[in-house]
Amino acid sequence: METMRRIMATACLAAIGWATAKAQTEGALQKAFSDSYAAEYNKRYADAVAVLMKAYNEKGYEVNLRLGWLHYANGNHTASQTYYEKAVDLKPYAVEARLGLAKPLDALGSTDKLLKNYEEVLKVDPQNTTANYWTGVIHYNRKKYEAAARHFERIVNLYPFDYDGNHMLGWTYLNLGRHAEAGILFQKALLSRPGDTSSLDGLSRIR
């Protein structure tokens, strides 16, 4: 019985020690985040990174996500990609991490990786408007108009009055020879953004 009491007492002390250490770690991380927000507010991005690194844990999703953003804001796109990719590895189904990763990939001109990244978002969230729009844009720029149309159509079905969706689907249909439909879409885009030169240009090309 005495041995059992000692074991239980040791276990309780260990649990208390673990809880105390965990609370101290979390407190330090919260302070690091708070200090980094203050530095970011004043556009001192390098300082915002430095304070976070004092409490850095490579297994921490949130800290890697924030470091990805701070490095991007500071113009260090390669470092930004690295930290965003760590966040993606830690939370493979997190849409926010992949949308963050898109920023440095775009800045670095890594279009193939960017497309794959958006496709991964759409596997998790097929209706995601950001991923659908930019996937459509990449296909459009590659003259893959049928593929582009599928993504822009999804946006227009979800948001029928959205300028970006109507405008890009209008140009996509125009390139596919679907002129009547393109004209309707350009007219809708002009309701959202009267006088839009790109939509007016599109209308002028319809025969």
C-alpha positions as a Markdown table, in Angstrom:
| # | Residue | x | y | z |
|---|---|---|---|---|
| 1 | Met | 0.0 | 0.0 | 0.0 |
| 2 | Glu | 2.8 | 2.4 | 0.9 |
| 3 | Thr | 4.5 | 1.7 | -2.4 |
| 4 | Met | 1.3 | 2.4 | -4.2 |
| 5 | Arg | 1.0 | 5.8 | -2.4 |
| 6 | Arg | 4.5 | 6.7 | -3.5 |
| 7 | Ile | 3.8 | 5.8 | -7.1 |
| 8 | Met | 0.6 | 7.8 | -7.1 |
| 9 | Ala | 2.4 | 10.8 | -5.5 |
| 10 | Thr | 5.2 | 10.6 | -8.0 |
| 11 | Ala | 2.7 | 10.5 | -10.8 |
| 12 | Cys | 0.8 | 13.5 | -9.5 |
| 13 | Leu | 4.0 | 15.5 | -9.1 |
| 14 | Ala | 5.0 | 14.6 | -12.7 |
| 15 | Ala | 1.6 | 15.6 | -14.0 |
| 16 | Ile | 1.8 | 18.9 | -12.1 |
| 17 | Gly | 5.3 | 19.5 | -13.5 |
| 18 | Trp | 4.2 | 18.7 | -17.0 |
| 19 | Ala | 1.1 | 21.0 | -16.8 |
| 20 | Thr | 3.3 | 23.8 | -15.4 |
| 21 | Ala | 5.8 | 23.5 | -18.1 |
| 22 | Lys | 3.1 | 23.4 | -20.8 |
| 23 | Ala | 1.5 | 26.5 | -19.4 |
| 24 | Gln | 4.8 | 28.3 | -19.4 |
| 25 | Thr | 5.5 | 27.3 | -23.0 |
| 26 | Glu | 2.0 | 28.4 | -24.1 |
| 27 | Gly | 2.4 | 31.7 | -22.2 |
| 28 | Ala | 5.7 | 32.3 | -23.9 |
| 29 | Leu | 4.2 | 31.6 | -27.3 |
| 30 | Gln | 1.3 | 33.9 | -26.7 |
| 31 | Lys | 3.6 | 36.7 | -25.7 |
| 32 | Ala | 5.7 | 36.1 | -28.8 |
| 33 | Phe | 2.6 | 36.3 | -31.0 |
| 34 | Ser | 1.5 | 39.5 | -29.2 |
| 35 | Asp | 4.9 | 41.1 | -29.7 |
| 36 | Ser | 5.0 | 40.0 | -33.3 |
| 37 | Tyr | 1.6 | 41.6 | -34.0 |
| 38 | Ala | 2.9 | 44.9 | -32.5 |
| 39 | Ala | 6.0 | 44.8 | -34.6 |
| 40 | Glu | 4.0 | 44.0 | -37.8 |
| 41 | Tyr | 1.6 | 46.9 | -37.1 |
| 42 | Asn | 4.7 | 49.2 | -37.3 |
| 43 | Lys | 5.9 | 47.3 | -40.5 |
| 44 | Arg | 8.9 | 46.0 | -38.6 |
| 45 | Tyr | 8.6 | 42.5 | -40.2 |
| 46 | Ala | 12.1 | 41.3 | -39.4 |
| 47 | Asp | 11.5 | 42.1 | -35.7 |
| 48 | Ala | 8.1 | 40.3 | -35.9 |
| 49 | Val | 9.9 | 37.2 | -37.2 |
| 50 | Ala | 12.7 | 37.5 | -34.6 |
| 51 | Val | 10.4 | 37.5 | -31.6 |
| 52 | Leu | 8.5 | 34.5 | -32.9 |
| 53 | Met | 11.7 | 32.5 | -33.4 |
| 54 | Lys | 12.4 | 32.8 | -29.7 |
| 55 | Ala | 9.4 | 30.6 | -29.1 |
| 56 | Tyr | 9.6 | 28.6 | -32.3 |
| 57 | Asn | 8.6 | 25.0 | -32.4 |
| 58 | Glu | 8.9 | 23.3 | -35.8 |
| 59 | Lys | 5.8 | 21.1 | -35.0 |
| 60 | Gly | 3.7 | 24.2 | -34.3 |
| 61 | Tyr | 1.2 | 24.8 | -37.1 |
| 62 | Glu | 0.2 | 28.3 | -36.1 |
| 63 | Val | 3.8 | 29.6 | -35.7 |
| 64 | Asn | 4.8 | 28.2 | -39.1 |
| 65 | Leu | 1.7 | 29.7 | -40.7 |
| 66 | Arg | 2.5 | 33.1 | -39.2 |
| 67 | Leu | 6.2 | 33.0 | -40.1 |
| 68 | Gly | 5.1 | 32.2 | -43.7 |
| 69 | Trp | 3.0 | 35.3 | -43.8 |
| 70 | Leu | 5.6 | 37.6 | -42.1 |
| 71 | His | 8.4 | 36.5 | -44.5 |
| 72 | Tyr | 6.1 | 37.1 | -47.4 |
| 73 | Ala | 5.2 | 40.6 | -46.1 |
| 74 | Asn | 9.0 | 41.2 | -45.7 |
| 75 | Gly | 9.6 | 40.2 | -49.3 |
| 76 | Asn | 11.5 | 37.0 | -48.4 |
| 77 | His | 9.4 | 34.7 | -50.7 |
| 78 | Thr | 11.7 | 31.7 | -50.5 |
| 79 | Ala | 11.6 | 31.6 | -46.6 |
| 80 | Ser | 7.8 | 32.3 | -46.8 |
| 81 | Gln | 7.3 | 29.2 | -49.0 |
| 82 | Thr | 9.4 | 27.1 | -46.6 |
| 83 | Tyr | 7.3 | 28.0 | -43.6 |
| 84 | Tyr | 4.0 | 27.7 | -45.4 |
| 85 | Glu | 5.0 | 24.3 | -46.7 |
| 86 | Lys | 5.8 | 23.3 | -43.1 |
| 87 | Ala | 2.3 | 24.4 | -42.1 |
| 88 | Val | 0.8 | 22.4 | -45.0 |
| 89 | Asp | 2.7 | 19.3 | -43.9 |
| 90 | Leu | 1.4 | 19.6 | -40.4 |
| 91 | Lys | -2.2 | 20.2 | -41.4 |
| 92 | Pro | -2.6 | 18.7 | -44.9 |
| 93 | Tyr | -6.4 | 19.6 | -45.0 |
| 94 | Ala | -6.0 | 23.2 | -43.9 |
| 95 | Val | -7.2 | 25.4 | -46.7 |
| 96 | Glu | -5.8 | 28.5 | -45.0 |
| 97 | Ala | -2.2 | 27.2 | -45.2 |
| 98 | Arg | -2.5 | 26.4 | -48.9 |
| 99 | Leu | -4.0 | 29.8 | -49.7 |
| 100 | Gly | -1.1 | 31.3 | -47.8 |
| 101 | Leu | 1.4 | 29.2 | -49.7 |
| 102 | Ala | -0.1 | 30.5 | -53.0 |
| 103 | Lys | 1.3 | 34.0 | -52.2 |
| 104 | Pro | 5.0 | 33.2 | -52.3 |
| 105 | Leu | 4.6 | 30.6 | -55.1 |
| 106 | Asp | 3.0 | 33.3 | -57.2 |
| 107 | Ala | 5.6 | 35.9 | -56.3 |
| 108 | Leu | 8.4 | 33.3 | -57.3 |
| 109 | Gly | 6.7 | 32.6 | -60.6 |
| 110 | Ser | 6.3 | 28.9 | -59.7 |
| 111 | Thr | 3.1 | 28.5 | -61.8 |
| 112 | Asp | 3.2 | 24.7 | -61.9 |
| 113 | Lys | 3.5 | 24.4 | -58.2 |
| 114 | Leu | 0.8 | 27.1 | -57.8 |
| 115 | Leu | -1.6 | 25.2 | -59.9 |
| 116 | Lys | -1.0 | 22.0 | -58.0 |
| 117 | Asn | -1.5 | 23.8 | -54.8 |
| 118 | Tyr | -4.8 | 25.2 | -55.8 |
| 119 | Glu | -5.9 | 21.8 | -57.1 |
| 120 | Glu | -5.2 | 20.4 | -53.6 |
| 121 | Val | -7.4 | 23.1 | -52.1 |
| 122 | Leu | -10.2 | 22.1 | -54.5 |
| 123 | Lys | -9.9 | 18.5 | -53.4 |
| 124 | Val | -10.8 | 19.6 | -49.9 |
| 125 | Asp | -13.1 | 22.5 | -50.7 |
| 126 | Pro | -14.4 | 22.2 | -54.3 |
| 127 | Gln | -16.4 | 25.4 | -54.0 |
| 128 | Asn | -13.6 | 27.5 | -52.8 |
| 129 | Thr | -13.9 | 30.7 | -54.9 |
| 130 | Thr | -10.3 | 31.8 | -54.6 |
| 131 | Ala | -8.9 | 28.5 | -55.7 |
| 132 | Asn | -11.4 | 28.2 | -58.5 |
| 133 | Tyr | -10.7 | 31.7 | -59.8 |
| 134 | Trp | -6.9 | 31.4 | -59.9 |
| 135 | Thr | -7.0 | 27.9 | -61.3 |
| 136 | Gly | -9.2 | 29.2 | -64.0 |
| 137 | Val | -6.8 | 32.1 | -64.7 |
| 138 | Ile | -3.8 | 29.8 | -65.0 |
| 139 | His | -5.7 | 27.6 | -67.5 |
| 140 | Tyr | -6.9 | 30.7 | -69.3 |
| 141 | Asn | -3.4 | 32.0 | -69.7 |
| 142 | Arg | -2.3 | 28.6 | -71.0 |
| 143 | Lys | -5.2 | 28.8 | -73.5 |
| 144 | Lys | -6.9 | 25.8 | -72.0 |
| 145 | Tyr | -10.3 | 27.5 | -72.2 |
| 146 | Glu | -12.5 | 24.4 | -71.6 |
| 147 | Ala | -10.7 | 23.8 | -68.3 |
| 148 | Ala | -10.8 | 27.5 | -67.4 |
| 149 | Ala | -14.5 | 27.6 | -68.1 |
| 150 | Arg | -15.3 | 24.9 | -65.6 |
| 151 | His | -13.8 | 26.9 | -62.8 |
| 152 | Phe | -15.3 | 30.2 | -63.8 |
| 153 | Glu | -18.7 | 28.6 | -64.2 |
| 154 | Arg | -18.5 | 27.4 | -60.7 |
| 155 | Ile | -17.9 | 30.9 | -59.4 |
| 156 | Val | -20.7 | 32.4 | -61.5 |
| 157 | Asn | -23.1 | 29.7 | -60.3 |
| 158 | Leu | -22.2 | 30.5 | -56.7 |
| 159 | Tyr | -22.0 | 34.3 | -57.1 |
| 160 | Pro | -24.0 | 35.3 | -60.2 |
| 161 | Phe | -23.3 | 39.1 | -59.7 |
| 162 | Asp | -19.6 | 38.7 | -59.1 |
| 163 | Tyr | -17.5 | 40.9 | -61.4 |
| 164 | Asp | -14.4 | 38.7 | -61.6 |
| 165 | Gly | -16.4 | 35.5 | -62.4 |
| 166 | Asn | -18.6 | 37.1 | -65.1 |
| 167 | His | -15.7 | 39.0 | -66.6 |
| 168 | Met | -13.3 | 36.0 | -66.9 |
| 169 | Leu | -16.0 | 33.6 | -68.0 |
| 170 | Gly | -17.0 | 36.2 | -70.7 |
| 171 | Trp | -13.5 | 36.2 | -72.1 |
| 172 | Thr | -13.3 | 32.4 | -71.8 |
| 173 | Tyr | -16.5 | 31.9 | -73.7 |
| 174 | Leu | -15.4 | 34.5 | -76.3 |
| 175 | Asn | -12.3 | 32.4 | -77.0 |
| 176 | Leu | -14.4 | 29.3 | -77.2 |
| 177 | Gly | -16.6 | 31.0 | -79.8 |
| 178 | Arg | -19.6 | 31.2 | -77.6 |
| 179 | His | -20.2 | 34.8 | -78.4 |
| 180 | Ala | -23.9 | 35.2 | -77.4 |
| 181 | Glu | -23.1 | 33.9 | -73.9 |
| 182 | Ala | -20.0 | 36.0 | -73.7 |
| 183 | Gly | -22.0 | 39.1 | -74.4 |
| 184 | Ile | -24.5 | 38.4 | -71.6 |
| 185 | Leu | -21.6 | 37.9 | -69.2 |
| 186 | Phe | -19.8 | 41.1 | -70.2 |
| 187 | Gln | -23.1 | 43.0 | -69.7 |
| 188 | Lys | -23.4 | 41.5 | -66.2 |
| 189 | Ala | -19.8 | 42.5 | -65.5 |
| 190 | Leu | -20.6 | 46.0 | -66.5 |
| 191 | Leu | -23.5 | 46.1 | -64.1 |
| 192 | Ser | -21.0 | 45.4 | -61.3 |
| 193 | Arg | -18.4 | 47.7 | -62.7 |
| 194 | Pro | -19.9 | 50.3 | -65.0 |
| 195 | Gly | -17.5 | 51.5 | -67.7 |
| 196 | Asp | -15.1 | 48.6 | -67.3 |
| 197 | Thr | -12.7 | 48.9 | -70.2 |
| 198 | Ser | -12.0 | 45.1 | -70.4 |
| 199 | Ser | -15.6 | 44.2 | -70.6 |
| 200 | Leu | -16.3 | 46.9 | -73.2 |
| 201 | Asp | -13.4 | 45.6 | -75.2 |
| 202 | Gly | -14.8 | 42.1 | -75.0 |
| 203 | Leu | -18.2 | 43.3 | -76.2 |
| 204 | Ser | -16.6 | 45.1 | -79.1 |
| 205 | Arg | -15.0 | 41.8 | -80.3 |
| 206 | Ile | -18.3 | 39.9 | -80.5 |
| 207 | Arg | -19.5 | 39.4 | -84.0 |
